[in-house]
Amino acid sequence: MCPAAAIDLGSNALRMMVASTNSDGTLRPIENHREAIRLGSEVFKDGAVSESSIQRLGGAFERFKAVADRLAVRNLRAVATSALREARNGSEVIREVQRRSGVTIDLIPGEEEARLVHLAIASKISLKGQVVLLVDIGGGSVEISVVAKEHIVISESLKMGAVRLLQFLESRERGHKVFARLVQDYVNGMRRQLKQEIGGRKITMCVGTGGNIDELGELRVSLLGKKDPSLITRKDLDAIFERLRDLSVEERVTKLNLRPDRADVIIPAVVLLQNVLKHADIDELQIPHIGLKEGVLLDIFARRTGRGATDTADQARTYAIEIGRKFHFDESHGAKVAELSGQIFDQSLELHKLGKEVRLILEIAAQLHDIGQFISQHDHHKHSWYLLSETPMVGLTPQQRQLLALVARYHRKGAPKNDHLGYAELSADHRSVVRKLSAILRIADALDCEHRGCVERITLHRSKGKVLFSAKTEGDIPLERWAFRRKAKCFEEEFDVGCVLDE
């Protein structure tokens, strides 16, 4: 298979990996490149990338692109994480890199970063039958994910990366021994949030990724005399911390042979990891020495073969159910409305003319349309919109999430209006998608208005400007018939047809 390339523009460095795949689908690395450009130290302090760093980035991307061209790379994807996401001049950085190298940088949210790292880990470690805590320590953030039944069910991005902590604490105190103590005190603040995210789940395995964690695996060997760099225990971390905190940054470089851009952030990384393991109540961390760039590559190859979209959709469905449970939704009603929405969508292709890529948006919006009742029954459709638009969802892009939030918002009450918040900001094409999908959702919701699941299947027939909805039911459905007549209006207006419900 033709090689692909992944570029990871992180807070601490810029990395590129070129790889192809083996016959079993695993990655076969061809070349790795790294340039130490620490965006985080500028962004977390001043809020922007300096002009000199922009120029350095442009040059680095030119060199990376030359490598990709030399190796006949077919697909190249560059992703950027927390530092560039937060930089107020991030768009300027992207334009300059595009101008100089022709490479487009994707600013990915934390949930997409978690999905890609999970892909990488799953390619190297079996997660089957385990409840797994994934910890990715970057320069600007710590991504915490919980995996159950091989899908991410919880994902949280904590703004406590190693470079961010270094930047924050160095500005307040000098002296490496005092600094180590300050890091420990500061990171203790993550305890409550981590505990809340893990909830009552019993973690059976913990896996760590990121350059600092990889380095800690190597220090376990060089400092503690252990043989295996692919795992580390809480006891190991305590011992490494004791050795590191008595050394200055310069001594860590000269005595431990650490890179300068690793030597200063290694203490924050150790303390972050100590706290994660402690509060997750787990003693050992697996280190697969794999991460975001490998996940990007695996995603590229999966999409080449057609598996990627299916795998991502399955992940989104699983995560959506966890969101619903978090807000105590009626799971059986959501599932029934999603099922009926899908049936209507599939049988009305000639009317809505939408592609299959938006069917997933309808399905999840239908599943979660009532979660606003967690806040209040009154105007719960608006609460659903707010919760869904503000809740990250692994497996969906931010744009997809905004569309599904609006589709859920319009499952009842008034139809979309051009001055409605959220809807007003959409393009004409996306407004059309929201109107069409919400019209379908309204009918599906009406057909289970009593939450009894009496409508087993709906079949559509078109005749003389009308659509006949034939319902296979279990018993009488008088309230569903009344609700259908009331909520079919948007469908009739959007598609210029009449709607009739028959058994």
C-alpha atoms as one frame of an Amber mdcrd trajectory, in Angstrom:
protein
   0.000   0.000   0.000   1.260   3.493  -0.879   2.749   5.296   2.110   0.963
   8.007   4.066   2.304  10.703   6.374   1.033  12.207   9.609   2.239  15.470
  11.136   1.491  16.220  14.780   1.878  19.885  15.665   1.890  19.752  19.450
   2.611  22.232  22.208   6.168  20.975  22.724   7.341  19.853  19.295   6.500
  19.110  15.664   6.626  15.462  14.584   6.134  13.611  11.315   5.841   9.899
  10.654   5.743   8.262   7.224   4.462   4.704   7.115   2.740   2.041   5.069
   0.898  -1.013   6.384   1.757  -4.663   6.805  -0.522  -7.445   5.577  -2.208
  -7.606   8.997  -3.061  -3.895   8.936  -0.388  -2.807  11.417   1.824   0.159
  10.626   5.201  -0.284   8.971   7.202   2.878   9.782   9.390   4.260   7.020
  10.770   7.507   8.476  10.296   9.658  11.598  11.211  13.332  11.913  10.991
  15.786  14.815  11.640  19.493  15.253  11.696  21.149  18.677   9.395  24.139
  18.185   7.648  24.809  21.486   4.493  26.746  20.630   3.067  26.199  24.093
   5.638  28.365  25.861   4.485  31.342  23.768   0.762  30.663  23.527   0.199
  29.802  27.194   2.094  32.944  28.209   1.191  35.563  25.586  -1.786  34.005
  23.806  -0.121  33.984  20.385   2.608  32.371  18.295   5.561  34.717  17.712
   6.563  35.769  14.232   9.895  33.948  14.546   8.118  30.703  15.466   5.714
  31.123  12.547   8.689  31.360  10.218  10.367  28.354  11.848   7.156  26.378
  11.453   6.916  27.354   7.791  10.454  26.086   7.206   9.830  22.858   9.118
   6.708  22.118   7.115   8.603  22.779   3.886  11.182  20.191   4.937   8.524
  17.691   6.004   6.691  18.149   2.696   9.938  17.534   0.796  10.366  14.247
   2.686   6.781  13.250   1.859   7.326  14.027  -1.837  10.588  12.065  -1.892
   8.839   9.023  -0.425   5.862   9.303  -2.823   3.376   9.826  -0.002  -0.193
   9.530  -1.235  -2.017  11.015   1.765  -0.640  13.559   4.215  -2.601  14.890
   7.164  -1.337  17.497   9.612  -3.159  17.982  12.915  -2.666  20.579  15.635
  -3.724  20.320  19.262  -4.173  22.631  22.250  -1.476  25.282  21.610  -2.590
  26.231  18.111  -6.267  25.814  19.064  -5.810  28.504  21.710  -3.516  30.857
  19.786  -5.350  34.020  18.804  -3.280  34.131  15.596  -3.773  30.440  14.813
  -5.388  31.243  11.446  -2.312  33.293  10.512  -0.072  30.301  11.334  -2.209
  28.010   9.204  -2.172  30.432   6.252   1.627  30.834   6.375   2.234  27.078
   6.545  -0.193  26.561   3.654   1.513  29.271   1.604   5.014  27.938   2.133
   4.475  24.188   2.049   1.034  23.545   0.579   0.113  21.587   3.725  -3.236
  22.291   5.415  -3.314  22.031   9.208  -6.445  20.614  10.867  -7.199  22.053
  14.296  -8.640  19.020  16.044 -10.654  19.201  19.285  -9.771  17.127  22.333
 -12.377  14.463  21.574 -10.930  13.848  18.110  -7.448  13.662  19.598  -8.761
  11.044  22.042 -10.348   9.020  19.219  -7.140   8.950  17.191  -4.966   8.025
  20.183  -7.434   5.237  21.012  -7.077   3.928  17.446  -3.313   3.803  17.884
  -3.468   2.056  21.261  -6.004  -0.522  20.075  -3.655  -1.479  17.247  -0.964
  -2.483  19.734  -2.716  -3.560  22.958  -5.802  -5.767  23.237  -8.544  -3.816
  25.036 -11.103  -6.609  24.787 -12.894  -7.382  28.038 -11.177  -4.513  29.845
 -12.294  -1.207  31.322  -9.344   0.926  30.279  -8.207   4.357  31.376  -6.280
   6.084  28.579  -3.991   8.924  29.650  -2.376  11.107  27.003  -0.091  13.754
  28.510   0.690  16.484  26.025   2.273  19.861  26.390  -0.969  21.787  26.707
  -3.518  19.265  27.925  -4.100  15.869  29.448  -6.626  13.755  27.562  -8.412
  11.308  29.846 -10.570   8.612  28.249 -12.345   5.550  29.567 -12.804   2.633
  27.160 -15.408  -0.075  27.725 -16.309  -2.789  25.211 -13.503  -1.385  23.029
 -15.190   2.016  22.542 -14.555   5.325  24.291 -17.387   6.003  26.724 -15.852
   8.983  28.552 -13.467  11.600  27.206 -12.259  14.689  29.009  -9.591  17.206
  28.059  -7.912  18.809  31.071  -5.906  22.008  30.581  -2.982  20.686  32.603
  -0.347  19.743  30.065   3.323  19.637  30.985   4.358  22.780  29.078   1.312
  24.675  30.369   2.180  23.771  33.963   5.816  24.660  33.413   4.822  28.057
  31.992   2.346  28.758  34.791   4.546  27.769  37.704   7.881  29.130  36.476
   6.310  32.574  36.404   5.504  32.282  40.110   8.515  30.701  41.783  12.147
  29.971  41.134  14.216  26.984  42.208  13.729  23.453  40.919  13.003  21.871
  44.318  10.315  24.431  45.149   8.976  24.062  41.614   8.497  20.305  42.052
   6.459  20.878  45.209   4.335  23.555  43.518   3.536  21.232  40.625   2.314
  18.608  43.062   0.078  21.080  44.871  -1.322  22.476  41.625  -2.106  19.110
  40.056  -4.028  18.004  43.132  -6.764  20.244  41.769  -7.550  17.674  39.072
  -8.566  15.053  41.642 -12.244  15.910  41.862 -12.719  16.175  38.099 -10.909
  12.907  37.417 -12.889  11.110  40.088 -16.137  12.448  38.656 -15.278  11.347
  35.126 -14.305   7.808  36.120 -17.416   7.526  38.288 -18.136   4.098  39.734
 -16.265   2.190  37.039 -13.532  -0.163  38.180 -10.526   0.453  35.946  -8.798
  -2.804  35.010  -6.015  -1.370  32.838  -4.302   1.970  32.395  -2.447   2.950
  29.210  -0.310   6.056  28.795   0.812   7.908  25.676   2.796  11.013  24.845
   6.497  11.807  24.597   6.908  12.397  28.329   5.359   9.058  29.238   7.537
   7.305  26.662  10.564   8.985  28.245   9.493   7.833  31.714   9.471   4.254
  30.454  13.066   4.722  29.323  14.048   6.343  32.656  12.585   3.319  34.430
  15.286   1.296  32.682  18.196   3.736  32.918  17.579   5.083  36.442  15.974
   2.130  38.207  17.664  -0.750  36.410  14.387  -2.313  35.250  14.306  -4.246
  31.986  10.960  -3.281  30.459  10.266   0.305  29.254   6.719  -0.633  28.202
   5.239  -0.323  31.701   5.708   1.728  34.834   4.322   1.414  38.359   3.341
   4.013  40.929   6.341   2.919  42.979   8.582   3.465  39.946   7.160   6.950
  39.453   7.797   7.835  43.087  11.406   6.686  42.760  11.939   8.574  39.496
  10.421  11.711  41.006  12.819  11.536  43.945  15.778  11.270  41.551  14.614
  14.037  39.209  13.583  16.685  41.715  17.107  16.968  43.138  18.550  17.697
  39.696  18.446  21.010  37.879  17.290  21.100  34.259  20.932  21.341  33.143
  21.858  18.310  35.256  19.003  16.282  33.768  20.458  17.028  30.333  24.076
  16.233  31.199  23.597  13.372  33.666  20.480  11.685  32.254  21.000  12.540
  28.598  17.549  14.096  28.284  16.822  16.525  25.464  16.603  20.123  26.745
  12.963  20.388  25.635  12.188  17.223  27.629  14.323  17.892  30.697  12.285
  20.877  31.887   8.806  19.386  31.432   9.522  15.910  32.784   8.759  16.869
  36.424   5.251  18.193  35.625   4.640  15.039  33.564   5.686  12.754  36.457
   3.426  14.528  38.924   0.492  14.532  36.515   0.869  10.799  36.015   1.293
  10.104  39.740  -1.992  11.844  40.423  -3.869  10.114  37.606  -2.816   6.650
  38.798  -3.502   7.489  42.413  -7.014   8.786  41.839  -7.829   6.018  39.361
  -6.737   3.540  42.062  -4.479   1.591  39.727  -0.858   0.600  40.313   0.549
   0.013  36.828   0.590   1.870  33.532   1.156   0.238  30.137   3.335   2.273
  27.738   2.829   1.194  24.091   5.202   3.876  22.716   2.580   4.948  20.213
   0.423   8.045  19.961  -1.424  10.665  17.953   0.557  10.517  14.722   0.149
   6.722  14.562  -3.582   7.167  15.131  -3.768   9.656  12.262  -2.003   7.177
   9.984  -4.270   4.283  10.991  -7.287   6.500  10.343  -5.979   7.368   6.872
  -5.488   3.706   5.971  -8.873   2.692   7.438 -10.623   5.304   5.305  -8.782
   4.094   2.216 -10.304   0.664   2.723 -13.755   2.001   3.635 -13.657   0.826
   7.265 -12.947   4.197   8.808 -16.393   5.776   8.420 -18.121   2.707   9.869
 -15.766   2.467  12.839 -16.133   6.179  13.588 -19.931   5.986  13.365 -19.996
   3.044  15.800 -17.846   5.046  18.202 -20.203   8.032  17.930 -23.253   5.841
  18.629 -21.641   4.320  21.711 -20.578   7.694  23.072 -24.023   9.180  22.417
 -25.670   6.550  24.605 -23.252   7.362  27.426 -24.159  11.046  27.107 -27.844
  10.134  27.274 -27.304   8.076  30.412 -25.375  10.931  31.986 -28.500  13.071
  31.605 -30.888  10.262  32.627 -32.693   9.997  29.289 -35.447   7.517  28.408
 -33.163   5.090  26.575 -35.879   2.872  25.089 -37.795   5.888  23.738 -34.629
   7.344  22.233 -33.801   4.037  20.587 -37.320   3.697  19.139 -37.365   7.236
  17.755 -33.899   6.694  16.239 -35.103   3.455  14.642 -38.230   5.075  13.159
 -36.265   8.128  12.003 -33.871   5.860  10.128 -36.748   4.012   8.460 -38.334
   7.270   7.299 -34.991   8.658   6.107 -34.185   5.544   4.075 -37.598   5.472
   2.415 -37.784   9.169   1.562 -34.487   9.612  -0.287 -36.277  10.971  -3.358
 -37.788  13.711  -1.215 -34.865  14.885   0.909 -32.015  13.972  -1.485 -29.531
  13.882   1.413 -26.443  11.687   1.471 -25.900   8.845   3.888 -23.272  10.875
   5.751 -26.010  12.913   7.470 -28.064   9.876   8.484 -25.852   9.446  11.542
 -26.663  13.032  12.607 -30.376  12.218  12.468 -29.918   8.943  14.322 -28.036
  10.493  17.245 -30.270  13.574  17.380 -33.249  11.216  17.613 -31.568   9.166
  20.324 -30.855  12.249  22.435 -33.654  14.663  21.500 -35.197  14.667  24.991
 -32.074  15.025  27.164 -33.016  18.641  27.882 -35.620  17.267  30.290 -32.681
  16.770  32.656 -32.772  20.556  33.125 -36.512  21.162  32.825 -39.567  19.756
  31.075 -40.496  23.297  30.108 -38.839  24.215  26.792 -36.771  21.042  27.038
 -36.091  21.147  23.291 -34.030  24.306  23.845 -32.210  22.697  26.741 -31.453
  19.694  24.510 -29.927  22.040  21.948 -27.738  23.705  24.560 -26.523  20.455
  26.130 -25.735  18.833  22.786 -24.023  21.883  21.330 -21.791  22.206  24.412
 -21.048  18.514  25.031 -18.078  17.094  23.060 -18.876  13.842  21.289 -16.185
  11.378  20.240 -16.690  10.308  16.627 -18.323  13.529  15.413 -16.788  16.739
  14.171 -17.757  20.007  15.901 -19.809  20.911  12.823 -21.702  17.604  12.896
 -22.364  18.117  16.601 -23.805  21.582  15.999 -26.106  20.223  13.287 -27.414
  17.366  15.436 -27.972  19.774  18.350 -30.187  21.911  16.121 -32.042  18.907
  14.709 -32.814  17.834  18.290 -33.831  21.401  19.174 -36.516  21.392  16.446
 -38.149  18.091  17.355 -41.066  20.080  18.806 -42.636  23.535  18.984 -41.754
  26.084  16.299 -39.982  25.350  13.039 -36.504  26.814  12.358 -36.376  30.576
  11.811 -33.557  32.521  10.233 -32.944  34.608  13.347 -32.721  31.654  15.752
 -29.414  31.403  17.603 -27.270  28.648  16.104 -29.458  28.235  13.040 -28.767
  31.813  11.918 -25.029  31.099  11.664 -25.449  28.127   9.304 -24.897  28.137
   5.561 -27.958  27.758   3.315 -27.072  24.100   2.657 -26.758  23.284   6.357
 -30.016  25.077   7.150 -31.672  22.822   4.611 -30.175  19.747   6.280 -31.516
  20.852   9.684 -35.011  21.524   8.318 -35.225  18.189   6.522 -33.854  16.065
   9.342 -35.948  17.785  12.011 -39.083  17.294   9.890 -38.344  13.562   9.859
 -37.560  13.526  13.581 -40.858  15.224  14.454 -42.852  12.445  12.803 -40.744
   9.681  14.361 -41.168  11.271  17.809 -44.922  11.567  17.276 -45.140   7.855
  16.503 -43.789   7.077  19.997 -45.334   9.998  21.869 -46.455   7.739  24.729
 -43.023   6.107  25.017 -44.634   2.654  24.696 -42.865   1.413  21.555 -46.181
   0.379  19.979 -45.148   1.244  16.414 -42.936  -1.631  15.332 -42.256  -0.429
  11.804 -43.221   2.366   9.449 -43.471   1.974   5.662 -43.783   4.884   3.233
 -45.692   4.943  -0.046 -45.951   7.950  -2.395 -49.093   8.601  -4.395 -50.550
  11.723  -6.040 -48.711  14.329  -4.037 -49.109  12.479  -0.756 -46.979  10.241
   1.397 -48.816   7.372   3.064 -47.188   6.273   6.337 -48.242   2.687   7.030
 -47.606   1.654  10.626 -47.214  -1.897  11.828 -48.392  -1.600  15.421 -48.945
  -3.568  18.563 -52.421  -2.451  19.670 -54.258   0.812  19.079 -52.337   4.082
  18.796 -54.901   6.914  19.134 -52.489   9.382  20.757 -49.809   8.657  18.181
 -52.341   9.384  15.417 -53.210  12.694  17.023 -49.546  13.593  17.462 -48.781
  12.585  13.876 -51.408  14.980  12.499 -50.008  17.781  14.650 -46.312  17.210
  13.953 -46.426  16.283  10.243 -46.891  19.927   9.239 -43.148  20.659   8.939
 -42.659  17.545   6.774 -45.524  18.616   4.504 -44.198  22.162   4.129 -40.578
  21.178   3.638 -41.244  18.521   1.004 -44.473  19.953  -0.460 -46.490  16.777
   0.094 -49.470  15.681   2.154 -48.986  13.156   4.956 -51.434  10.395   5.897
 -51.005   7.800   8.638 -52.632   4.416   8.069 -52.318   0.931   9.553
